């Protein structure tokens, strides 16, 4: 019998005085009151909530997986077992070519929660706190909160060091939420049992464990348990909600109950063979991105298959927890008026290009699963093949809920595509990684390293080369295509709207955030570009 933590979930109901001394509370309260009067006693987020609350508002269930690539049945994978997500996707609109804006947890999450590109926000590293760079920004969840929804977070939405911050608020954004819950399960408490390529290192290193115990004893199991509780509570109160559930798997360490490992035969796992000749055709920054971690190069075949088995097991474990949540959504009667969103923060390599994990500008790292189910508009196996971006979620959910979106937001609403009001043959998605920027159209990918590609370029034709193994930028005869794609990038740069000096109004009632020095780019970063739908 497991003797770990007995609390089913750790709950942090933050208040304006969290982390403040009594004197600071008094001084801060006087300052806040005086400032509110100077600006006309503008209401706080909570005040706005109480004023605009309505039982007729649409709810949002926002489901986020961590480090999940497109190894899912509804996206064509025949190995990984995800029956619950597959069933839900049949009723939703599936975006087959959704791409993140930065293949790293913190910057990607800050991007889709603000609707801003990383180059707009300056957040291109995990350690940067959102409010240290954008103190007045209104996040996706915060916007819903201001318009009458109760905003609740369970698990990882903004950045967490995984697994280091499990059970804490990590790099969370307090003004986004009315209520937060930070579960901690046996996967965190039994880290000493985890096998790792680097002993004692788990989050950034390939590591795994087929563990014992029931689903509900693990962190993601506790996430699901708490989300079910929140749904039952909302069904009773009738209060409109924005409920964000952040699952920690399949991020390393790949820990799941043993039965999920037994779904897969490690010997049957297929891991791509590494081709050293491929690296010769890549610009130096691209080579560095896929060879950054020496310990993960040239893994023995048996070990690589064992690791892939663990990744697949973690996916199936998360799918089962989401299944519990979806069952509760139906049983409470909330499914009829709740928009369900499912996504991952970025993709993941499993040996492709000789690389494991993320942090590249290849398809494996940029492409993510994404679907949206709006029960008010029934669909069946609806598919959008054109590339879209995770920043598009901000204006999309706002439009579905009747909330306005700031002009500086980089994303475009996907509602017209969801309702087939427009049919585009093109479309493009941008992803940045350090000094590189990559444009994915429905057929091609162009990646520029350094300013104007001075450090090298990559061009791939997905009709002929879906694995992105043949760099056409080195082949004569593609100059016109490269110039055309580069032209789209330049046009987007020119059309980018500058951020206003003050983004929204700082939530005066929010507790003080841990501040860190603003992140200044080193001059090598390529600015990401404002979206406009190209037609290849």
Residue, then its C-alpha position, 0 to 999 in steps of 0.5 A: x500500500x502506498x504511504x505517500x501524501x494523503x491530501x487528494x489535492x492541494x488548493x491555493x485560493x489566492x487573496x490580495x494579501x498573500x505573501x505580504x506583511x501586515x504593514x504592507x497590506x495596510x499600505x498597499x490597501x491605501x495605495x490601491x484605494x487612492x489609485x482606484x479613485x484617481x482612475x474613476x474607481x474602475x472595477x477590479x477583475x472580481x468586481x467586473x465578474x460580479x457585475x456581468x455574471x450570467x447563467x446564459x454564458x457559454x462555458x469553456x473547458x480548456x484541456x492542455x497536455x504537456x509535451x504531447x506530439x501528434x501520436x494520436x489516433x484521431x491524427x492518424x497514429x495506429x500505435x498509441x491508444x487514445x480512445x477518449x480523445x479520439x471519440x471527442x475529436x469525432x464531434x469536434x473541429x480538428x485542426x490537422x496542421x496546428x503549430x506552436x509559436x515556440x517549442x519550449x513550455x514556458x514561452x509557448x504557454x505565455x504565447x497562447x495565453x496572451x495571443x502574442x508572439x514570443x517576440x512581441x512579449x519578449x518571453x523566450x525562456x522558461x524562467x521569465x515570469x509573465x508579469x515581469x515583462x507584461x505587467x498589464x496584459x490581460x490573459x485569455x483566462x483573465x478576460x473570461x474572468x472579467x466578463x463574468x466567468x469563474x476562472x479556475x486552474x487545476x494543474x499546469x497552464x502557465x510554466x512549471x518546472x516539471x517535475x520540480x514544481x509539481x505541488x506548487x504554483x510554479x510560474x503561474x499568473x495569479x490575476x488570471x484565476x479566481x481559484x487554483x489547485x496544485x495537485x501532487x501525486x506519487x509520481x512526484x513522491x517516488x522520484x527515487x524510483x525513476x530510471x533516467x539517462x542521467x541519474x537524479x535528472x528527470x525534467x529535461x532528461x529522458x526518464x521513465x517508470x512503470x509504477x504501481x498504484x491506482x490512477x487517482x494516486x498520480x498527479x494527473x489522476x488528481x488533476x482529473x479528480x479535482x476537475x470532476x469536482x469543479x464540474x459538479x460544483x458548477x453544475x450545482x451553482x449554475x455559475x459560468x466558468x473558464x476551467x483550465x485543466x493542465x496535465x503534466x504528462x507525457x512530459x518527462x519523467x514518463x511515469x504512469x501506472x504499469x497497466x498503461x505500459x502493458x498496452x505496448x510491446x517495447x520490442x514492437x516500437x519503431x524508432x527512426x534510424x539516425x542518418x549522420x549525412x542528414x546533418x551535413x545539409x543543415x545550417x549550423x544552428x539547426x545542427x546544434x538544435x538536434x545535437x544539443x543533448x549528447x546523452x540522447x544521441x545514438x541511443x541503443x535500439x533496445x533503450x530507445x524502444x523502451x523510452x518510446x514505450x514509456x512515452x506512449x504509456x504516458x499518453x494513454x494514461x492522460x487520455x484515461x484521465x481526460x475520459x473521466x473528465x468528459x464523463x463528468x461533463x456529460x453526467x452533470x449536464x454541462x456538455x450542452x453549453x461548454x466549449x471544449x478545447x484540447x491542445x498541447x504546448x508543443x510537439x516532441x521528437x522520438x528519434x526523428x532527425x536523431x533527436x529526442x524531446x523538443x527545441x527544434x524547428x522541425x515538424x515534430x517539435x512545432x506541430x501540435x494536436x488541437x481541436x475545439x468542440x462547440x456543442x452549439x454547432x454540431x459537427x462530425x469529423x470536421x477537419x481543417x487542413x490549413x496551418x493554424x497557430x496556437x495564438x489563434x485560440x485567444x481570439x477564437x474563444x473570445x469570439x465564441x463567448x462574445x468577448x472583444x479581442x485587443x488589436x495587438x493580439x497576433x492570432x486570428x479567430x478560427x470561428x469562420x473556419x470552424x463554421x465553414x464560412x470561409x474556405x482558404x486554400x492557403x494559410x501559414x503558421x510561424x514558429x520561432x526558436x532562438x535565432x531561427x524562424x520557420x514558416x509552415x504553409x500547407x505544402x512547404x516549410x521555410x526556415x531562416x536562421x539569423x537575420x534574413x537567413x544569413x546563418x542558413x536556410x531550410x526549405x522542405x516540400x511536404x508533398x514529396x518529403x513529409x519527414x523534412x529530410x531533403x533541404x531544397x534550399x541547397x538545390x538550384x531552382x528553388x530561388x523563386x519559391x524561397x523569395x515568395x515565402x520570404x516575402x510573406x514573412x516580410x509582409x507580416x513584419x510590416x503589418x505587425x501592430x506595436x504593443x501599446x505602452x500599457x496593455x490593459x489595466x494592472x489588477x490592483x487586487x492581485x498579490x505581488x508577483x515574483x519579479x525578475x529582470x526583463x528579458x532583453x533579446x541578444x540581437x540574434x532573435x528574429x522577430x516573429x511576424x504578424x499573421x496573414x493567410x498566404x496562399x501557396 
